[in-house]
């Protein structure tokens, strides 16, 4: 289905839970947040029905997110069920990797084809600091397993001034001998980062400055891709602030408590929970067609009132 601005909306990101085994600095407070109660979170059967209806409107790709999606019980069976829905062509996952080695093989067998791992630093102590307790070795082991399983792998690195901006080349070197993509994502003023100092917000132009030999490739979704000569993998730049890509955005989002967000940075949310049949179809159609033209990050902070862990990465 196309929205008012003639964009073909074919990608649904689903937050299965607002809970996470990490407490990343830019995502949620150290003490955590007021978690949704069990009764406030959609059942997997409810989510499956939304996916079934969304597929009728042309949704082809599903990304499972959180919080950390692997803390949600039943995720393997859920992945298997939605991969069997007519029209769904790809199931992907965004994870911090901490639990992936326990689920990776089963998820691959259930229909998972691609994994995005969050990895902002290759320094074990800095990794522990930014995740507030995570272990770098667990995420690296998870990446190795995903590659061994034949899953397509991308690594998401949020670029933060004064924290990991000097690690750009080290992170890019992960693509030297592996067909993976390291994606640098500009830090956005949303949720936990609203009060961060401006020095933390670094443009992706810094990547191009530090690596002038990068060869420009094609645009993949919202990422402009590059490759270092002789490297097997690629680099992706996702630049919502310095290079707005809203005109090419093809995604909508579903929160764990059943709200459809046509745009990550809009405060518009459409309740889908409890809707069935024609009511659900009408709500989905309304949300897709009325997707905002663009976000407001070039003018100020996000209009969304949620922390990122409640929206999904």
N, C-alpha and C positions, 0 to 999 in steps of 0.2 A: 504494500500500500504506500502511496505517496502522500507526503504532508502538504500543507498549504504552499510551501516554497519549492515543491516538486522534487524533494529528496526522497529516494526510495528507502524506506525504513525496513531493514531486514535483520536487525541485530538486537537481541534482548539480553541485558545483563541482569542476573537474578542474585540478590543478596539472600542467602539461605539462613543467615543468622547475624546478629549484631555482636556476637561474642567472639573472642579471640584469645589465643594462648600467648600472644605478644601484646605489648603496650607501646607501639611505635610513637615516637615523640610527636610526629606531625599528624598522627591519626586520632589519638585519644589520650585523655589525662592518665597520669600514673595510677591513680586510684580507680581507674575505669570510669564507666558512665552508669547511669541508671538503666540497667538492662531491661529490655522488654520482658514481661512475664511470659510464662509458657502459653497462657491463653491469648496473648497478643501476637504471637508469632504464627504465621500461616502454617498449616500442616503441609507436608509434601504432596499430599493428594490434591490440596487446593492449588498449589503451585503448578502441579502437573496439568490440571484443567486449564489454567491460564495459558500455559505453553501450548496446549492443544488448540485453544481458540486463537492464540497469537499466530500460530502457523497458518491458519486460514487467511490471515491478513498479509502473509508474505514474510513472516519472520523465519529465517533459515538458520541463523547462528545463535547459539545460546552460550553465554559465559556464566559460570557458577562462581560467585564471589561471597564475601562476608562483610564484616568481620573476617574470620578464617573459616572458609566453607567446610574444611575437614573436621571441625568440631561438631558438625551437625550429624546426628545419628541417622542412618538410612541413606546416606549420600550415594553409595554405590548402586543400590536398587533404584534410587531416583534417577541416576544417570542412565541406567539401562532402560528405564521406562520412557524417558523423554527422547532418547536416541531412536526409539522405535516409532515415534509419532511421525506420520506422513508430512513431508515438507521440511522437517528438521534435518539439516545436512551436516552440521558440525557442532560438537559439544566441546567447550574449552573450560579451563579452570585457572583462576588466579589464586595463588597460595604463597604463604611465607616459607613454605618448605619444611617447617618443623615437624609435621606429621606425615609428610608425603610418602616416606619409605614404607609406612604401614598400609597405605592405600593405593599406591601407584599402579601395581600390577592388576588389582581388581578393577580399578577405574578404567584402565586401558581395555580390559576385556569387556567392560560395560559400555564402551563406545566413546570414551574420551580420546581425542586426537591431538590436543595441543595444551601446553601448560605455560603460564606466565609466572615466573618466580620473582618475588620482591627481594631485591638484593642491592643495598645502597652503599656497601663498603666491603672491602676484602680484608679489613683489619679486624681480627677477632674481638678485641676489646671495644673498638668503636661499634662493631655490630651488636655486642651485648648492651652497649650504652644506648644506641638509638632504638633498639627493640625492647629495652628494659628487661633483659633476661634471656634473650634468644641466643642460640649457639650457632656460630657461623658454620661449623663442621656439619651440622644437621642439614642446613640448606644446601651446602655444596654436595653432600651425599645424595640429596633428593634430586638435584640437577643431573648428577651422574646416572642415577637410576632412570630418570625420564629419558635420557639419551639412549641408554641401553635398551629400553623398552621400545624404542623407535618413535617416541612422541616428538612432535615438533616443539621446540623450546624457545621461549623468549625470556629475557631477564629485564625487569623493570627497575630502573635506578632513578630515584628522585634526586635531582641535583640541588644541593644545599650549599650556599656560600659559607666558607669557613669550616665546612665539615668534610665534604667529599669532592670538592671541586678540583683538588689536586690528584685525585685518583682516576680521573677520566681515562688516561691511557691504560692504567692497570685493568680497569673494567673492560675497555675495548679489547684488550689482549685475550679475553676469554673467547673471542671470536676467531682467534688465529688458527686454531686447529680443529674447531668444531663448527658445524653448520647451525649456529644459533644466532639470534639477534639480541644485542644489548640495546635497550631503549632508554634514552635519557628523557625524563619527564620534568618539565618546569614545575617547581613548587608553586602551589596556588594558595591564595588567602581564603581559606575555608575552614570552619570548625576550629580545631586546635591551633591553627597557625594565624588566626586573625590578628593577634597581638605580637607576632614575631617581628623582629627588626627587619627593615627593608634590605639589609645586607645579606640576609639569608636567601633572598629571591634572585636567582641567577638565570640569565637568559641562556638558552641553548646555543646561542651564537658563540659562547665560550668554547663549546666542543669544536666548532669549526676553526676557531682561532688556534686552539691547542694542537689540532691535527689537520694542518693545511693540505696534506696529501690525500685526504678523503676524496673518493670518487663518488659523485652524485648518481644515485640510481633512481628508481621510480618511487611514486607515492604508494604506500600500502595502508589503506584505511585512513587514519589520521596521522600517520607517521611518514615523514620524509626520510628515505633510507639512503645509506652510504656504505661504502666498503673501503677498507684500507687495502692497497695493492698487495696481492699475495695471501690475503686472509680468506678463510673459507666462509666465515659468517659475515653478518652485516651489522650496521649500526642504525638505529632508528631515533629520530628526534621528534618528540611530541611536544609541541610548543604552543599551548593554549593562550599564552599571554603575548609573546613576541611575534607569533605568526598564527593568527586565528584560523582555525580550520572548520568553523561551524557550517560553512556552505557545503561541506562534504560529509557532515556527521550523519550517520545512518542508524543511530542507536537510541533505544529507550531503556529505562531502568525500572526494576521492580524491587521495592524494599522488602525486608523480612516481615514487616507488619502489614504488607499488602497494599502499598501505595505505588502507583505508577508515576514515575518522574520522567516527563518527556525530555528534560534537560537537567544535567547534573547540577548546574548553578542557578536554576530557577527555584522559587519557592512554591511553584505550582505542583500539586500532588493530587492524583485522582484515586480515590479508593476503589480497589477491585475486590477486596475481601468480602466474602458473602454473596457476591454476584454470580449468577449463573445464566446460561442460555443467552437470550437476546439482550438482557441487561448487561452482561459481561461483554458481549460483542460491541454494544453501543459505547460502553465506557472505553474499551480499547481503541475503537475507531476515533473517538473524540480525542483521546490522548495523542494518538499518532498524528492526526490531521492538524492539531493545534500545537505541535512542537514549536517552541520559540525559534525565531530566525537566528538568534545568536546569544551568546552569554555576555556578561557585563565586565569581565575581568580586566579589560583594557581601561575601564573607568573606575574600578574600585574592587572591594571584596565581593566574594560570592554572595548571592541573595539567598542561597540555601541555608536553612537554619539547623542543619544536621551535621554531626560529626561524620567523617568519611566512613568509619566502620559501620554506620547504620545505613549507608547508601550503597556501598560496594565499590571495589576498586576497578 
